[in-house]
Structure formats: structure tokens, C-alpha cells
């Protein structure tokens, strides 16, 4: 009888989570119910599964609304009906038009209007919904004549009075009005709750025909869905046979390319994988991915194939990945095995500049009716909750900021704040809006609107209205088309090197970069700033602690730096064993044989499979079930229990003592949940090597590429510093040398206009295009003639030094600009300046100091270029010890003067502490540790230079300074200001990079609980 139920997927309207809606229906004795969320089908697939499990007949539909008002309810008779509604709603989502007042003619959809909205004439499939409170109106002759077209309409929106209040808050949030400004039309009626079925039916006791109509409608709605059928595009060619034939041919060609002739091991692996791929009918998935890569290569784009797909030798032979699974002993079963019933997924990265081209190809190649992005539900989060809810209660911005930024225990205590907290916490984990998945694309065999309406976000690619988890549940596996700036660094570096040096590098040939000798020396020193994945302070410290100087150690480092591994304490244990290989025993011979590369520690997800296989004697496929279940990806507790039972049975059959097997299983359990895919780490390591190779041999071009791709872990200033340390001469933006992006000429680097704050990007691009058409600017006046720029923008360029080529200083240029532009109307500009010869003005010699230029640069670029930050200090003191000598001062107290690069806040059992990264006056990096008690006395006071006093500690080759005292050092007064109160404000704009984490404190060494000795039995 419930034909109009809303879940919390009716965004900012419904208040009931799906699970709770179904649970309440069971309690109320409901035998059939319809989920009709507003303009969406987001929840219908979870709803169907939940209802089937609860013994309720699920009906699926959509409540169509426009401009805040309900138009009609659509209920699907079958799958065709859902597709009809999806296509109808999609067309209006795409066009932006308002939904029509009356429904179109549907073939397989029932339409229900409210009493107020019903048209005069109803089609065969159209009905009028009568609410219980409207039954009393049916005495009129006009309405009595329509009873044959009436059905029960009992909308469901909330459960309790408190949830009704929450509903009103959601409506106020949605309409962006104060709660007190809502009208009755803005929110639902107080009667929109589930009630026992008998109670609902009793309202219609005098009109049994309405009950019968409703029951008949429910009987005719038979939407069913098979969750076991794959929904992805089935074949790349026409059928399974031709797909596997093409895949086999491509694999054999790739085998020759990658391994040469007569590699028996590689050939056997190819044959094995092809058999599994064909058996599981996944050839089409591989071929579609290969097709995308083929197109990418034809455009000269660089890509990185990573994730578990790199476990496949077929992917390696097809050029999808660049990781040899034989070299790293990668298990294909980690990626694909006979127990896996859904397609695998490849994670493929492109440069952020080229990704949209790839997306356009995919949508055009496979049809816009068959391709869409995964959706995602953006939930109400802590900060947004208090802002949104506080706003509808009328709290001012200052109070909203305090509520959002502070934990609840620090909130002010008053009745309004209490309301905000109570209702805000009810919203936690509620969906707030739909968005686009960052990378997941679905390619469907059937038109994708068979399953969902589509929306068109500003990005320009359609999205489905459910997330990746639902997509997987209903038979889709996404293609991950990702972008990252690291590839942009590499790709742009190669182009800059060819342009600047005439050298063409095939950086895709990983043999030139992976394990390269000089690159390995840079790795071991942590000299990796700018390089993908290995540039953060934590990673550079890890590389130095490990003295990492080879590919396999880098692969391990890429995994153990991950939060889960570090959180478990395995990172500490790995560092200890790496540096002290004689101070531990392998727990069992299998650990030595299979995990010798990582000192008996399960660092990778594949290690779980190895131990299950080689110690437990399980098949590799069962080992992957174990891994998936323990990492939260397995769906079946029964499957996990069976594999666990099989593990112990197999161990006993192999003669292993029970106590030993139980301890090994305990280790498997503790490791599987946090471990990282080895193929993923290996892919990262290869890309890191590519970046590092370019940094080693072409550092200036590489840093310019990093700058133009808008950096990585650090701010632009740090990469400019790296370029300068590599021998570049850094110049301010110049109208003749700079583009929107930064340019390099030999060793001269001209910063791009993109870095100049307050300069309009369109104008910056106009300067670049005009110069390409008409040549360099020959004078300041020539620039004013050619570029339609106002006086204020001209002044920005003058202050940043963009007209240094004229030989005039900034003060002279400012006077000239004022004389030329002050009284000039835009429409007369070309007339005056082009037709009359430019007058030569006699200007006084107006000198400026280097400090004035540096402060201009701080205001416009956020950092100085004309001199270093150290040159701006009042003090001439530069510290007693330089960073390069820290190792020889172990356990000694040192005094240093340094510039703050970044700091990271981390939780400890004693409170919050910080790790700082700095450069000294010589430009060398070093790191500091700031304990909680010390920070109370000597806190960070923003970006700038500090005087540091501390004790040098050396942790496995890595020196840090534990801070005892520190003080921020003042700059010289800003000479551009006469008023003393303004002379120190510019230095407040000096920046720092700050990061934080909300994790639990990492365990201490004694808490890791990993035995360093064999188990005595």
C-alpha cells in the first residue's frame, strides 16, 4: 500500500536510511512497498536486495519534482518501465528544462498524481493518489466518478517528531533560508510516516475499490533484477571467440617485444593467464583497455598503468602496464582468479592536461548512450554539518566558523548551539549531494539509461546516480581513468629538454631510469624533491633511513610509507631489520624463502597469498579470498570461514604444529588489513625513477615542468629554490620572455604570469598570443599600444619587474604609465598612441633598493626572487652549524638559523607534536622534531626564518634536530612604507606548507608484536 516512500537519498528531504526504512516496514507488516526518491534511483538496487531479504515485494519508481513541487510519481511495471523513466528524466537533466506538469505517455510505467495535480483526463496507466486525510472529500459526485482511477497514497518521509524537525532543517538547508522562513509548501505533511498496514487500510474502509486498485497496481508491478549478470560491454570484437583470438595474437606480439624469443617462463605465464581470462570471459575488458592505451600512444601521451592489473603479464605485454610480474614475483591471482566473479579493474593515470582527451575518445568510441562516470554521494561532514545547520538557525558567520573548526567539547554552551549539535549529529553520514566519481567510468553493454537516469555536471561528462559500490553490486566494474601531476612533470620535462637542449629522451623506456646508478645515489640521500611519491619529508626520511639505493627497496619503501603499514608498526620493524639483518631470525623457513626480500615481514597484499600458498598449502585463488576478506573487500563471511578452516586442515595435513599455524594465521590477520598491493608499489616506484632520472640529468627543465604543473607536495617557492640550486638563474616574469607558464632558455628561468597574484589570467594569455603574432615588445610604450590593459594591471606588471628589459626602473615606469594612461579613454587609446609619435619624457633618477623589489615580489608571488629570505633578515647571523654537517654533531647541541619549508602535525600519546622541514643559508634541507611540551613554550608562528636551538639525533643514517628553543626572526622594515605599523606586514605573507593527520598514535617498538625469533615448540 505504500507507493511513495522516500529514503535519505531524496537529498535534503528524506530522513530515513534505506536499511531503517525496510526494517520499519517489516515491523509494520508491510508486504509490498515502493521506493520513489525524488528525481533519482540512487537507492533502488540496495532497496531491492533489502526487500528481497525481508520478504517484501519491492516496487521501484521516481517521484518527479520541479521547482520544489511534486509533479507525479512514476512506478516501473518492469525493467522497460525503469528505462523509460530514466531516459525521460535524463533528457530534462541534460537540457536544463523544467519537467512538464503532466507526464508523457509511458508504455510500462504507472503514473500517480496527487488530488490537486491530476489532469482532467487520465490515461489507462494513470491514477490519482488519495491520502488518508483526503478520503473525506470523496463524497462529491465529481470525485466519486473517478474512484475507479484512485489508489492509496501514503507518502513516507520521516519516522519521529524529531526526524520531522530534521526534515524541516534539511529543507531550509536546501532552500538556503532560515528555518523560521519556511512555508507549509516547503516541507512535507506531519502525516508522512509508516504506520501498521491495518491502520492504513482502515482509512479506506468505505472505499474498497481504492484498496483493490492499489493491490492490482502492486500486482502488475514486477520489476526484478539479476545481480549476478555482468553489465559491462561484453565483447571488443563481435564475440567471445574472436576476442580471445585477438587477445592471444596481441599477447604473443607483446611477449616478443618484452622478453625476446624462447623465454619459457614468460610463455608459460602468458598461456596460463590467457586460459583464465578466456574462462572468465574477460577478454573484452582487456581489449577495451588496450584500445584506450593504443589511442593514447597514437597521440603521444604518456600513461602509467598501476594497481593490481600490473600483476598480469598479459597487461605487461599489451603495454597497459610497465611492471614485469616475473621480476617481482607478482601473483596473477591477486588480480584475477577463478573465484572472482566480477571483472578486474585497471588503474591508469594520464597527465592532468591530457586526461580529458582520453575521456572524449572513450565516450565517442563506445557511444555516449553506453558510457558514463560513476556517481558518488557527498555526505554531510563535520564542518559542513555545523555550517549548514547553524546557518538555518540564524547564527552569524563568526559563530559558524567556531563551530566548524572546533571539536564539540569546545563549542559554546547555549540552547541554539545544543540544537545545532543534536540535529547536526543526526545528519552525520547522510548524503548531501551527488557528485562525479573522480575517475571511474562505466562502459555498458546495454544503454546505460536502462539502469539509471544520467546527470550532466559542469565537467561535461554524464554521471550515473549511484556510486561505485552499487555499480559493482549490479554487475559493473569501472575503468579507472585517472590523472596526476606526476605524469605531467615527466611528460613536460621531456618536451622542455628537447626544446631547450635538442635532446629527445624516450622516458617510456624504463630501462634507462630504473635502478640507474646516479639516481640510486640521489635516492639514498633523499634528494628527491619534485619526484612523484618520494618527495615528502616522511618519504625522504625513510629513504635515508634505509639508504635506499635500488628498485626493490624502493618498491618496499613505497608500500611501508602507507598509513596502514606505518600504523601497524611494520614500518619501524622493516627499518630495524633492513639495517640489522643479523639481529633477527626468520619466524619459519617459509618466511625466509617467500618473504626474504622484506625480511620476513608481510609488506604487500601478495604476501598473504604467498604464506597461505606455501605454508598453508592453499590454492593461490583461496589465498586471494583470504586477502580480500581481511582487507574489507570480501563480502562473504562464510567464504572467509571456509578458507580459514581449509587453511588449518591443510596445515595439519602438511604436518605443521597447531600452535605454529595459529600464530602464522594471527600474523596473516594482522597484516592483511593494512597491506598494500605490491604491483601498485612497483608502478609508483617506476614512475618515481622516471622523475628522478630527469631530476638527476636535467634538473632545471625538470623543475620548470614541476612548477608548470603546479607543483606537488610543496609550494612553488620550494621548486624555484630547487631550480636555483641546480644552477638556474631565476628571473621575474617578463613580457618578452615569459608565457602564462614558466619558460626556460638555457639556464635562465623566467617565471610565468600564472604565479602573479591579482593578474587576470585572460590578460596573461593575451600577452602571450600577441607576442606570438606581432613579435617582442620593443618598448614600454609599444606594450601599452598593443595590450588593452588598465593602469592597475600595468602597475602589477611594473612592480613584478616585467618591463626590466626597457632599462628603466620601476619608479620611472610608474610615472610614464600615469602620464600615458591617466586621462586616456579606452576608445581613444589606439588613435592617440598609434597616430602620434610617443613623447620622450625627461624623468628624474628615482632609485629603488633591492629590498623594495623583494617585498614587491613577496606581495605578488608570495616569495622573493631578487634576493633570498635570509638577505631580508635584520640579523647577519647565519647559525653555528650548517645542515650538511649535522651527522658529525650526533648527540650535540647546535644553534642554527633556518627558513621554514613545511611542518606536519602528528598525534602522539603525549599530545600533538610536529616534524619540521627547513633550509639553511646554503640552501640545504634538514628536519626537526618538536615535542608537545616544547611547542607550548616555543610554537610555530607562521612562515619565515627561525633561530633554532636543539640536539642532533641520528636515526639509521638520518639526522634530525630535536628542538629545545626556537624564535622567529624579524625582517628588515619594509622601505616602501613610511608608517611604522605597516613596515612589518608584508613578511606575514611568507608562506609555509602545513599538513596534519587525525590518526591514532603509531605503536612503540614493544607494541608491534612481531616475533624476531623462531617459535619454540
ABEGO torsion letter per residue (X at the ends): XBABBBBAABBGABABBAAAAAAAAAAAGBABBBBBBBGBAAAAAAAAAAAAAAGBBBBBBBBBBBGGBBABBBBBABAAAAAAAAAAAAAAAAAGBBBBABBBBBAABBBBBBAAABBABBBAABBBBBBAAAAAAAABAAAAAAAAABBBBBBBABABAAAAAAAAAAAAAAAGBBAAABBAAABBBAABBBBBAAAAAAAAAABAAAAAAAAAAAAABBBBBBAABBABBABABABAAAAAAAAAAAAAAAAAAAAEBGBAAAAAAAAAAAAAAAAAGAAAAAAAAAAAAAAAAAAGBBBBBBEAAAABAAAAAAGABABBAAAAGBBAAAABBAABABBBBBBBBBBAAAAAAAAAAAAAAAEAAABBBBBBBBBBBAAAAAAAAAAAAGBBAAAAAAAAABBAAABBBBAAAAAAAAAAAAABGBBABBBBBAABBBBBABBAAAABBBBBBAAGBBBBABBAAAAAAAGBBBBBBBBBAAAAAAAAAAAAAAAAAGBBBBAABAAAABGBAAAAAAAAAGBABGBBGAABAAAAAAAAAAGBABAAAAAAAAAAABAAAAAAGAAAAAAAAAABAAABBBABAAAAAAAAAAGGBBABAAAAAAAAAAAAGBBAAAAAAAAAAAAGABABAAAAAAAAAAAAAAAAAAGBBAAAAAAAAAAAAAAAAABBBAAAAAAAAAAAAAAAAAAAABAAAAAAAAAAAGEBABBAAAAAAAAAAAGBBBBBBBAAABBABBBBBEABBBBBAAABBGBBAAAAAAAAAAAAAAEBBABAAAAAAABBBBAAAAAAAAAAGAAAAAGBBAAAAAAAAAAAAAABBAAAAAAAAAABBBBBBBBBBBBBBAAAAAAAAAAAAGBBAABBAAAABABABAEABBAAAAAAABGBBBBBBBBBABBBBBBBAAEBBBBBBBBBAAGBBBBBBBBAAAAAABBBAEBEBBBBBBBBBBBGGBBBBBBABBBBBBBBBBAABABAAAAAAAAAABBBBBBBBABBBBBBAAAAGBBABBBBX
